[in-house]
Amino acid sequence: MSTPKRRPEDLRSHQWYGTEGLRTFSHRARTRQLGYLPEEHLGKPVIAILNTWSDINPCHVHLRDRAQAVKRGVWQAGGFPLEFPVSTLSETFQKPTPMLYRNMLAMETEELLRSYPVDGAVLMGGCDKSTPALLMGAASADLPAVFVPAGPMLPGHWRNEVLGSGTDMWKYWDDKRAGVIGDCEMQELESGLARSPGHCMTMGTASTLTAAAEALGVTVPGASSIPAVDSGHDRMAAKAGMTIVELVHKDRKLSDILTADAFHDAVTTVLGLGGSTNAVIHLIAMAGRAGVRLTLDDFDRIARTVPVLANVRPGGQTYLMEDFHFAGGLPGFLSRITDLLHLDRPTVSHDTLREQLAGAQVHNDEVIRTRDNPVAAEGGVAVLRGNLCPDGAVIKHISAEQHLLKHTGPAVVFDDYKTMQRTINDPSLGITPDHVLVLRNAGPKGGPGMPEYGMLPLPDYLLKQGVRDMVRISDARMSGTSYGACVLHVAPESYVGGPLALVRTGDSITLDVEARTLQLHVDDEELQRRRADWTPPPTRYERGYGALYNEQITQADTGCDFEFLARPGKVQDPYAG
């Protein structure tokens, strides 16, 4: 049965186009100026296409073309599409980190959807921070919305090896520093690592978060793993355009989709995929915008119930996202954990997730493992507590060398990333594989923006000895494509006086992942003396967006949202007359 169409006067855009008065006359006249006939748009759902395409964003460079497919679908379904350019958040090029600007794109998304005559939205993104930013803003605006993932790039190739973007970059850069390969090999790798448009094709942050979006129910089924250059990606974009028009007629808003059950299923999905630690911060922030309380404890609780089934690098050993897609994609993956999901909640395409997963299959048990042959027995991220991280920290333990998951060693402390870069190879530091590398002032305020500094480099001389992993602790994040025994997101951060600010070189630290603890072995009296001597760092920004960011940003354990955006409260639609 087809969905009944809403009456034109029931559409949100009607107040711009369908009422009487001077303003409505002006809106119609200016639409004629754009070259549109009245019958092209009057009385039809107006669909905003928010496009993060940019010439400087290789993950999104194809989205200019995909927007045309979305428009095709909107027209086909009887809607009227309007494309809006929004911030691109290019992970590769934007400094100090796109995380600094995630909330800016979220604000832009929210206010754009609220202030223009639109009835629904298609959100086009995929590069790490763009997915949560678009969904955070759209959740606050609370219109019908569909997310179109940018899709993973093609697998990389070098000589006889298949490369994973990011993951193999870190690997071969360490090999170069160790003297295993030279400049000629690195020059070849430059041309083979990233071969097409699309985001990283490992289970990095981009693939993790687009999978989370699909698990939340805001994409068309199977959308998150379609390779960016596959013709199926074009068809998916057109389907998204058709779907958003139907959602407007159903008046199914994001608040109907983004429920507590949906977020718990997204957490289950991320952990079962062995996904990026960055998803912890972003899902907490996204949930907050939807009025759902999601905490670190939820991640740790769910992690103990779900096995890692996706054998995709870096948490897995072998495969990449194209393999995952043709093995069944996220529908196939979810079909193996249906007992852990809330199947009766709605998605943008179906009345229930149960309907959406009907008939989903896995076609390769090595890529998407069975429950009795998991990549890991429990979820890929562990939440740590202790006197060094009273508000929590995280570690992606499935991508670390196992002997380091219970480790005690002396700290070597770096006060900032630049100092670490300059001195990490200094033999006078006497760093051994047993040491614990500590980086501070790299958190939300200290970074600024919490850059992906958490995979601290090992000293060259240890790499040359064959050492490839050490315990590393910071209040920073790390790339979802990276790996190692990296304790991240230490909260509260050192910049605001968290315990990390009090650590000194030589202090003993114990990491115990099984016990979920991170402990600094310094007595309370000594820590109190150190705190009395501690001086807050200078302000990072005196004006502009950075000053707003510094004033409003919350800590990692609560999602790094802006306080004034995260708090509950109603915002009225503008008066258009």
C-alpha positions as CSV (number, residue, x, y, z in Angstrom):
1,M,0.0,0.0,0.0
2,S,1.5,3.4,-1.0
3,T,1.8,6.1,1.6
4,P,-1.0,8.7,1.5
5,K,0.3,12.1,0.5
6,R,0.2,15.0,3.0
7,R,-1.9,17.9,2.0
8,P,0.1,20.9,0.8
9,E,-1.1,23.0,3.7
10,D,0.3,20.5,6.1
11,L,3.9,20.8,4.8
12,R,6.3,22.9,6.7
13,S,7.3,24.7,3.4
14,H,3.7,25.9,3.0
15,Q,4.2,28.8,5.3
16,W,6.8,30.1,2.9
17,Y,5.0,29.3,-0.4
18,G,1.3,28.7,0.2
19,T,0.0,31.6,2.4
20,E,-1.1,35.0,1.4
21,G,0.9,38.2,1.7
22,L,3.9,40.2,0.6
23,R,6.5,37.7,1.9
24,T,4.9,34.8,0.1
25,F,4.7,36.8,-3.1
26,S,8.4,37.5,-2.7
27,H,9.3,33.8,-2.0
28,R,7.4,32.8,-5.2
29,A,9.0,35.6,-7.3
30,R,12.5,34.7,-6.2
31,T,11.8,31.0,-6.9
32,R,10.8,32.0,-10.4
33,Q,14.1,34.0,-10.5
34,L,15.8,30.6,-9.9
35,G,14.2,29.3,-13.1
36,Y,11.5,27.1,-11.5
37,L,7.9,26.8,-12.7
38,P,5.2,26.9,-10.1
39,E,4.1,23.3,-10.9
40,E,7.7,22.1,-10.2
41,H,7.5,23.0,-6.5
42,L,4.2,24.3,-5.2
43,G,2.5,21.8,-2.9
44,K,5.4,19.4,-3.1
45,P,7.7,18.3,-0.3
46,V,10.8,20.6,-0.4
47,I,13.9,18.5,0.3
48,A,17.2,20.0,1.4
49,I,20.3,18.1,0.1
50,L,23.1,19.0,2.5
51,N,26.3,18.3,0.5
52,T,29.8,18.2,2.1
53,W,31.4,17.9,-1.3
54,S,34.7,19.9,-1.7
55,D,37.7,20.0,-4.0
56,I,39.9,19.5,-0.9
57,N,38.1,16.5,0.5
58,P,39.1,13.3,-1.3
59,C,36.6,11.3,0.7
60,H,33.7,13.4,-0.7
61,V,35.0,14.5,-4.1
62,H,32.4,12.4,-5.8
63,L,29.4,13.7,-3.8
64,R,28.8,16.5,-6.3
65,D,27.8,13.8,-8.8
66,R,25.9,11.8,-6.2
67,A,23.8,14.8,-5.3
68,Q,22.4,14.5,-8.9
69,A,21.3,11.0,-8.2
70,V,19.6,12.1,-4.9
71,K,17.8,14.8,-6.9
72,R,16.7,12.2,-9.4
73,G,15.1,10.2,-6.7
74,V,13.4,13.2,-5.1
75,W,11.9,14.2,-8.5
76,Q,10.8,10.7,-9.2
77,A,9.0,10.5,-5.8
78,G,7.2,13.9,-6.4
79,G,9.4,16.1,-4.3
80,F,11.4,19.3,-5.0
81,P,15.1,19.1,-4.2
82,L,17.4,22.0,-3.3
83,E,21.1,21.5,-2.8
84,F,22.9,23.3,0.0
85,P,26.8,23.3,0.3
86,V,27.9,22.9,3.9
87,S,31.3,22.6,5.6
88,T,33.3,19.7,4.3
89,L,35.5,18.7,7.3
90,S,38.3,17.1,5.3
91,E,40.1,14.7,7.7
92,T,43.3,14.8,5.7
93,F,43.8,18.5,5.3
94,Q,42.0,20.5,8.0
95,K,44.2,21.5,10.9
96,P,44.6,21.2,13.8
97,T,41.8,18.7,13.4
98,P,38.2,18.6,12.0
99,M,37.1,17.6,15.5
100,L,37.5,21.3,16.3
101,Y,34.9,22.0,13.7
102,R,32.4,19.1,14.2
103,N,30.1,21.2,16.3
104,M,30.3,24.1,13.8
105,L,28.9,21.8,11.0
106,A,26.3,20.6,13.5
107,M,25.2,24.2,14.1
108,E,25.2,25.0,10.4
109,T,23.1,21.9,9.7
110,E,20.6,22.7,12.5
111,E,20.2,26.3,11.6
112,L,20.0,25.8,7.9
113,L,17.3,23.2,8.2
114,R,15.4,25.5,10.6
115,S,15.7,28.7,8.7
116,Y,14.8,27.6,5.1
117,P,11.5,26.4,3.6
118,V,12.3,22.6,3.7
119,D,10.2,19.7,4.8
120,G,13.0,17.0,4.9
121,A,16.7,16.6,4.4
122,V,19.2,14.3,2.7
123,L,22.5,14.5,4.5
124,M,25.6,13.6,2.4
125,G,28.8,12.8,4.3
126,G,31.0,10.1,5.5
127,C,34.5,11.4,6.2
128,D,35.0,10.9,10.0
129,K,33.4,14.0,11.7
130,S,30.9,14.8,8.9
131,T,28.6,11.9,9.9
132,P,28.1,12.8,13.5
133,A,28.0,16.5,12.8
134,L,25.2,16.2,10.2
135,L,23.2,13.8,12.3
136,M,23.7,15.9,15.5
137,G,22.4,19.1,13.7
138,A,19.6,17.3,12.0
139,A,18.5,15.6,15.3
140,S,18.3,19.1,16.9
141,A,16.2,20.4,14.0
142,D,14.1,17.2,14.0
143,L,12.8,17.0,10.5
144,P,12.5,13.8,8.4
145,A,16.1,13.0,7.3
146,V,18.0,10.3,5.4
147,F,21.8,10.0,5.5
148,V,23.8,9.1,2.4
149,P,27.2,7.7,3.2
150,A,30.1,8.7,1.0
151,G,31.3,5.0,0.8
152,P,34.7,3.5,1.1
153,M,37.4,4.0,-1.5
154,L,38.8,1.1,-3.5
155,P,41.4,-1.2,-1.9
156,G,45.0,0.1,-2.1
157,H,47.7,-1.8,-4.0
158,W,51.4,-1.9,-3.8
159,R,53.5,-4.5,-5.6
160,N,51.8,-7.7,-4.5
161,E,50.1,-6.4,-1.4
162,V,46.6,-5.1,-0.8
163,L,46.8,-1.9,1.3
164,G,44.4,-0.5,3.8
165,S,44.4,3.3,3.9
166,G,45.6,4.7,7.2
167,T,46.4,1.3,8.7
168,D,49.2,0.5,6.2
169,M,50.3,4.2,6.2
170,W,51.2,3.8,9.9
171,K,52.8,0.4,9.3
172,Y,55.0,1.4,6.4
173,W,56.0,4.8,8.0
174,D,57.3,2.8,11.0
175,D,59.1,0.5,8.6
176,K,60.7,3.5,6.9
177,R,61.8,4.9,10.3
178,A,63.2,1.5,11.2
179,G,65.2,1.4,7.9
180,V,63.3,-1.6,6.5
181,I,62.2,0.4,3.4
182,G,63.4,3.6,1.8
183,D,62.3,6.6,-0.2
184,C,61.7,4.8,-3.4
185,E,59.2,2.4,-1.8
186,M,57.5,5.2,0.0
187,Q,57.1,7.1,-3.3
188,E,55.4,4.0,-4.8
189,L,53.2,3.7,-1.7
190,E,52.0,7.4,-2.2
191,S,50.4,6.4,-5.5
192,G,49.0,3.0,-4.3
193,L,47.5,3.7,-0.9
194,A,44.4,5.7,-1.9
195,R,43.2,4.9,-5.4
196,S,39.8,6.4,-5.7
197,P,37.2,8.8,-4.2
198,G,35.7,7.6,-0.9
199,H,36.6,7.4,2.7
200,C,39.1,5.0,4.3
201,M,38.3,1.4,3.3
202,T,39.5,-0.1,6.6
203,M,37.2,-0.2,9.7
204,G,38.4,3.2,10.6
205,T,36.3,6.0,12.0
206,A,34.5,6.7,8.7
207,S,33.4,3.2,8.1
208,T,32.6,2.7,11.8
209,L,30.4,5.8,11.9
210,T,28.6,5.2,8.6
211,A,27.9,1.7,9.9
212,A,26.6,3.2,13.1
213,A,24.3,5.5,11.0
214,E,22.9,2.4,9.2
215,A,22.4,0.6,12.5
216,L,20.6,3.6,13.8
217,G,18.2,3.3,10.9
218,V,18.9,6.6,9.1
219,T,20.3,5.1,5.8
220,V,18.7,2.9,3.2
221,P,19.6,-0.7,3.9
222,G,23.1,-1.8,3.0
223,A,24.2,1.8,2.2
224,S,27.2,2.1,4.5
225,S,29.6,-0.3,2.8
226,I,28.9,0.3,-0.9
227,P,32.2,1.4,-2.5
228,A,32.1,5.0,-3.5
229,V,32.8,4.4,-7.2
230,D,30.4,1.4,-7.5
231,S,27.3,2.0,-9.6
232,G,25.3,0.7,-6.7
233,H,26.3,3.9,-4.8
234,D,24.5,6.0,-7.4
235,R,21.4,3.8,-7.1
236,M,21.6,4.0,-3.3
237,A,21.7,7.8,-3.5
238,A,18.6,7.8,-5.8
239,K,16.8,5.5,-3.4
240,A,17.6,7.9,-0.6
241,G,16.0,10.7,-2.5
242,M,12.9,8.6,-3.0
243,T,12.8,7.6,0.6
244,I,13.0,11.1,2.1
245,V,9.9,12.2,0.1
246,E,8.0,9.2,1.5
247,L,9.2,10.0,5.1
248,V,7.9,13.6,4.7
249,H,4.5,12.2,3.7
250,K,4.6,9.8,6.7
251,D,5.7,12.7,8.9
252,R,8.4,10.3,10.3
253,K,10.9,12.6,11.9
254,L,14.4,11.8,13.2
255,S,13.1,11.7,16.7
256,D,11.0,8.7,15.7
257,I,14.1,6.9,14.5
258,L,16.8,8.0,17.0
259,T,15.5,6.3,20.1
260,A,17.4,4.8,23.0
261,D,17.0,1.4,21.5
262,A,18.5,2.6,18.3
263,F,21.5,4.0,20.0
264,H,22.1,0.8,22.0
265,D,22.0,-1.1,18.8
266,A,24.5,1.3,17.2
267,V,26.8,0.7,20.2
268,T,26.4,-3.0,19.8
269,T,27.2,-2.7,16.1
270,V,30.3,-0.6,16.6
271,L,31.7,-3.0,19.2
272,G,30.9,-6.1,17.1
273,L,32.6,-4.5,14.1
274,G,35.8,-3.9,16.1
275,G,35.2,-0.3,15.2
276,S,36.9,3.0,16.0
277,T,37.3,4.4,19.5
278,N,36.2,7.7,18.1
279,A,32.6,6.3,17.8
280,V,32.4,6.4,21.6
281,I,32.6,10.2,21.7
282,H,30.5,10.8,18.6
283,L,27.6,8.4,19.6
284,I,27.4,9.9,23.0
285,A,27.1,13.4,21.4
286,M,24.6,12.2,18.9
287,A,22.5,10.5,21.5
288,G,22.5,13.7,23.6
289,R,21.1,15.7,20.7
290,A,18.3,13.1,20.4
291,G,17.5,13.4,24.1
292,V,19.0,9.9,24.9
293,R,21.5,9.5,27.7
294,L,24.4,7.3,26.6
295,T,27.4,6.8,28.8
296,L,30.8,5.1,28.8
297,D,29.3,2.5,31.2
298,D,26.8,1.6,28.4
299,F,29.7,0.9,26.1
300,D,31.6,-1.2,28.6
301,R,28.4,-3.2,29.5
302,I,27.5,-3.9,25.9
303,A,31.1,-4.7,25.0
304,R,30.9,-7.7,27.4
305,T,27.9,-9.1,25.5
306,V,28.9,-8.9,21.8
307,P,31.7,-10.7,20.0
308,V,33.8,-9.1,17.3
309,L,32.6,-10.7,14.0
310,A,34.0,-8.4,11.4
311,N,37.4,-9.6,10.2
312,V,38.2,-6.2,8.8
313,R,41.5,-4.3,9.4
314,P,42.7,-3.0,11.7
315,G,40.8,-4.9,14.4
316,G,40.7,-7.9,12.0
317,Q,43.7,-9.3,10.2
318,T,42.9,-9.5,6.6
319,Y,39.9,-7.9,4.8
320,L,38.8,-4.4,3.8
321,M,35.4,-2.8,3.4
322,E,34.8,-3.9,-0.2
323,D,35.2,-7.5,1.0
324,F,32.8,-6.7,3.9
325,H,30.2,-5.3,1.4
326,F,30.2,-8.3,-0.9
327,A,30.2,-10.7,2.1
328,G,26.8,-9.3,3.1
329,G,27.5,-5.8,4.4
330,L,25.9,-4.5,7.5
331,P,22.6,-6.3,7.0
332,G,24.5,-9.6,6.8
333,F,26.5,-8.7,9.9
334,L,23.4,-7.7,11.9
335,S,21.7,-10.9,10.9
336,R,24.2,-12.7,13.1
337,I,23.5,-10.7,16.2
338,T,19.7,-10.3,16.0
339,D,19.3,-11.6,19.5
340,L,21.3,-8.5,20.8
341,L,19.2,-6.0,18.8
342,H,15.9,-4.2,19.3
343,L,14.1,-5.4,16.2
344,D,10.8,-3.7,16.6
345,R,12.0,-0.1,16.2
346,P,11.4,1.8,13.0
347,T,14.0,2.8,10.3
348,V,13.7,5.3,7.5
349,S,12.9,2.4,5.1
350,H,10.8,0.0,7.1
351,D,8.4,0.1,10.0
352,T,10.7,-2.3,11.9
353,L,14.3,-3.3,11.8
354,R,13.0,-6.9,11.8
355,E,11.5,-6.2,8.4
356,Q,14.6,-4.5,7.2
357,L,16.8,-7.6,8.1
358,A,14.4,-10.2,6.6
359,G,16.4,-12.2,4.1
360,A,19.8,-10.7,5.0
361,Q,22.6,-13.2,4.5
362,V,26.3,-13.6,5.0
363,H,28.2,-14.9,1.9
364,N,31.7,-15.3,3.3
365,D,32.2,-16.6,6.9
366,E,35.9,-15.5,6.9
367,V,35.0,-11.8,6.4
368,I,31.9,-11.8,8.7
369,R,32.6,-14.5,11.2
370,T,30.1,-16.8,12.9
371,R,29.4,-16.5,16.6
372,D,31.3,-19.7,17.3
373,N,34.4,-18.4,15.5
374,P,34.7,-14.7,16.4
375,V,37.7,-12.4,15.8
376,A,37.4,-11.6,19.5
377,A,35.2,-13.0,22.2
378,E,33.9,-9.6,23.3
379,G,33.6,-6.0,21.9
380,G,36.6,-4.3,20.5
381,V,36.7,-1.3,22.9
382,A,37.3,-1.4,26.7
383,V,36.4,1.4,29.1
384,L,39.0,2.0,31.8
385,R,38.6,3.7,35.2
386,G,41.2,4.6,37.9
387,N,42.9,7.5,39.6
388,L,44.5,8.5,36.3
389,C,41.1,8.7,34.5
390,P,38.3,9.2,37.1
391,D,35.8,10.1,34.4
392,G,37.0,7.3,32.1
393,A,39.4,6.4,29.2
394,V,39.2,3.9,26.4
395,I,41.4,1.4,24.6
396,K,40.9,-0.6,21.4
397,H,42.4,-3.7,23.0
398,I,41.8,-6.0,20.0
399,S,44.4,-4.0,18.0
400,A,47.1,-4.1,20.6
401,E,49.8,-6.6,21.3
402,Q,48.3,-8.8,23.9
403,H,51.2,-8.9,26.3
404,L,50.7,-5.2,26.9
405,L,47.1,-5.4,28.1
406,K,48.4,-6.0,31.6
407,H,51.5,-3.9,32.0
408,T,53.2,-1.8,34.7
409,G,56.0,0.5,33.7
410,P,57.6,3.9,34.4
411,A,56.2,7.0,32.6
412,V,58.0,9.2,30.1
413,V,55.9,12.4,30.0
414,F,55.6,14.8,27.1
415,D,53.8,18.1,27.8
416,D,52.7,18.6,24.2
417,Y,52.8,16.9,20.8
418,K,55.4,19.2,19.3
419,T,57.8,18.5,22.2
420,M,57.2,14.8,21.8
421,Q,58.0,15.0,18.0
422,R,61.2,16.9,18.7
423,T,62.5,14.7,21.5
424,I,61.1,11.1,21.1
425,N,64.3,9.9,19.4
426,D,66.6,11.5,22.0
427,P,68.6,8.5,23.5
428,S,69.1,10.4,26.7
429,L,65.5,9.8,27.6
430,G,66.4,6.1,27.9
431,I,63.1,4.8,26.6
432,T,62.7,1.1,26.7
433,P,59.8,-1.2,25.6
434,D,58.7,-1.3,29.2
435,H,58.2,2.4,29.5
436,V,54.7,4.0,29.3
437,L,54.6,7.0,27.0
438,V,52.4,9.8,28.3
439,L,51.2,12.8,26.2
440,R,49.1,15.5,27.8
441,N,47.6,18.8,26.7
442,A,46.1,17.1,23.7
443,G,42.4,16.9,24.8
444,P,39.3,18.8,23.8
445,K,40.6,22.2,25.1
446,G,44.3,21.4,25.2
447,G,44.8,20.0,21.7
448,P,43.0,22.2,20.8
449,G,40.1,20.0,19.4
450,M,41.4,16.7,20.7
451,P,43.6,15.8,17.6
452,E,44.4,12.2,16.6
453,Y,47.8,12.3,18.5
454,G,47.1,9.3,20.6
455,M,49.1,6.8,18.5
456,L,52.4,8.3,19.8
457,P,55.3,7.2,17.6
458,L,57.9,4.8,19.1
459,P,61.5,5.9,19.1
460,D,63.4,5.1,15.9
461,Y,66.0,3.0,17.8
462,L,63.3,0.8,19.3
463,L,61.7,0.3,15.8
464,K,65.0,-0.8,14.5
465,Q,65.1,-3.4,17.3
466,G,61.8,-4.8,16.1
467,V,59.6,-3.2,18.7
468,R,56.2,-2.3,17.2
469,D,54.0,-1.6,20.2
470,M,54.2,0.1,23.7
471,V,51.7,1.3,26.2
472,R,50.8,4.9,25.3
473,I,48.4,7.2,27.3
474,S,46.9,10.5,26.4
475,D,43.9,12.7,26.5
476,A,43.9,12.8,22.7
477,R,42.1,10.6,20.2
478,M,43.7,8.3,17.6
479,S,42.8,7.5,14.0
480,G,40.3,4.6,13.7
481,T,42.7,3.2,11.1
482,S,45.5,3.0,13.7
483,Y,46.4,0.3,16.2
484,G,48.5,-0.4,19.3
485,A,48.2,-0.3,23.1
486,C,46.9,3.3,23.1
487,V,44.9,4.5,26.1
488,L,42.8,7.4,24.8
489,H,40.2,10.1,25.8
490,V,41.6,10.3,29.4
491,A,39.0,12.4,31.2
492,P,39.1,15.0,32.6
493,E,41.9,16.2,30.3
494,S,45.2,17.6,31.6
495,Y,44.5,21.1,30.3
496,V,41.7,21.6,32.8
497,G,43.7,20.0,35.7
498,G,42.8,16.3,35.3
499,P,45.2,13.8,37.0
500,L,47.1,13.4,33.8
501,A,48.5,16.9,34.4
502,L,50.2,15.7,37.6
503,V,52.1,12.7,36.2
504,R,55.9,13.0,36.2
505,T,58.5,11.1,34.3
506,G,59.5,8.0,36.3
507,D,56.0,7.5,38.0
508,S,54.8,4.0,37.8
509,I,51.6,3.3,35.9
510,T,49.6,0.1,35.6
511,L,47.2,-0.7,32.7
512,D,45.0,-3.7,33.3
513,V,42.5,-4.1,30.5
514,E,40.8,-7.2,32.0
515,A,40.2,-5.4,35.3
516,R,39.3,-2.2,33.3
517,T,41.7,-0.1,35.4
518,L,44.4,2.5,34.8
519,Q,46.3,3.4,37.9
520,L,49.0,5.9,38.7
521,H,51.1,4.6,41.7
522,V,51.6,7.9,43.5
523,D,50.0,8.5,46.9
524,D,47.2,11.0,47.4
525,E,49.4,13.4,49.5
526,E,52.0,13.7,46.8
527,L,49.3,14.3,44.2
528,Q,47.8,17.0,46.4
529,R,51.3,18.7,46.6
530,R,51.6,18.5,42.8
531,R,48.2,19.9,42.3
532,A,49.0,22.9,44.5
533,D,52.0,23.6,42.3
534,W,50.1,23.1,39.0
535,T,49.5,26.2,36.9
536,P,46.8,26.2,34.2
537,P,48.1,26.5,30.7
538,P,47.5,29.8,28.7
539,T,44.3,30.3,26.9
540,R,44.4,28.9,23.3
541,Y,42.1,31.4,21.7
542,E,41.3,35.0,22.6
543,R,38.6,35.6,20.0
544,G,36.5,34.0,17.2
545,Y,35.1,30.5,16.9
546,G,38.0,29.1,18.9
547,A,37.0,31.3,21.9
548,L,33.4,30.0,21.7
549,Y,34.8,26.5,21.4
550,N,37.0,26.9,24.5
551,E,34.1,28.3,26.5
552,Q,31.5,25.7,25.6
553,I,33.2,22.4,24.8
554,T,32.5,19.5,27.1
555,Q,34.9,16.6,28.0
556,A,35.3,13.4,26.1
557,D,33.2,11.3,28.4
558,T,30.2,13.4,27.6
559,G,30.7,13.7,23.9
560,C,32.7,17.0,23.3
561,D,29.5,18.8,22.4
562,F,29.0,22.5,23.1
563,E,27.1,22.9,26.4
564,F,24.6,25.3,24.9
565,L,23.8,22.9,22.0
566,A,23.7,19.8,24.2
567,R,21.3,21.1,26.8
568,P,17.6,20.4,26.4
569,G,15.2,23.1,25.3
570,K,12.8,24.0,22.5
571,V,13.6,26.3,19.6
572,Q,10.7,27.7,17.6
573,D,10.5,27.6,13.9
574,P,10.9,31.1,12.3
575,Y,7.9,33.0,11.3
576,A,8.0,33.1,7.5
577,G,5.2,35.6,6.8
